[in-house]
Amino acid sequence: MLHLPVPGPVIGMLLLFAALLAAPALQRKIEADANELLRHLSLLFVPAGVGIVAAASSSSGHWLALLAGLMGSTLLTLAVTALVLRAASPKDGDV
């Protein structure tokens, strides 16, 4: 609709982040709905899993590249998460 080179869900998350920064009281209003979505988060992976199984025959010759990409992205995610956690956690003198 807007022809932006960014997926809609990413734009939505950025808008939600901006709204939470602008109005911190909004967190209490959306917390119950967010917790309900988190309770059923595993259901959101079903369509992706079905898509992977359906596309398995067309990507059968590329399993090594797919596995390398999956392992690389997982390791990168773990490293970035650890760095963010280290940066966001309180320092020894801050407690």
N, C-alpha and C positions, 0 to 999 in steps of 0.2 A: 504494500500500500504506500509506504513512504520511500521505497526503493533505496533503503540503506544497506550497506554491505555488512550489517551486523544482524544476527538472528533475533527474532522477536523476543524470545525468552531472555536473552541477554539485556535487551533494552528494558524489559519489564523489571528485571532484577536491579538495574541501575536506577530506574525510577523509584522503586521501592526503597532502595538505599538512600537516595536523595530525600525522599519523604520522611524516612526515619531520622535522618540528620536534621531536617528542618523542624520536625515536630516529634520530639522524643516520647510524648504522651501517646502517640499513635501505636507504640509497641504494645501497650496493654490492650488496646482494642483488637489487634490482630493476633495476639498470642494464642488464644484458644483455637482459632482456625488453623494457625501454623502447627500447633501440636497435633491437631486432628490429621492434617496432611502427613506429618511425620510418622504417625501411627500406621499409615497405609502406604508408606514410601515404596515398599518392595513391589507393590502392584504397578507402579509406574515403570518398572523395568521389564514388564512382560512384553509390551510391544517391541522393544529393542531386541529382546531375546528371540522373539518370533521372527523378526526381520533377519537376524543373524542366521538362524536355522534355515529360513527360506532362501537366503543368498549363499548358502554353503556350497552348493553345486557350482555356482559361477566363479567362486573364489578358491576352488580346491587346489589350484596350482600355486597359490600365493600364501600358503599357510605359514611358511617361514618368515616372510615379510610381515604378515599380520601379527605373528607371535612376537617378533622383534619390536614392532611398533607398540603393541600392548604392554610388553615388559618395560620398554623405555618410558612410555608415558606414565606407567604406574610408579616407577622409580623416581621420575621427575616430580610427580605429584607428592610422593612421600617427602622428598627433599624440600620442596617449597613449603609444604605444611610444617615441617620441622623448623624451618627458618622463620616462618610467620609466628609460630608458637613461641620460639625463643625471643623474637622481637617484641611480642605482645605480653609476655609473662613479666610479672614484677621483678625488679632487680633485688638483690639481697638487702640493700639499704632502703628500699621503697616499702617494705612490709611493715 
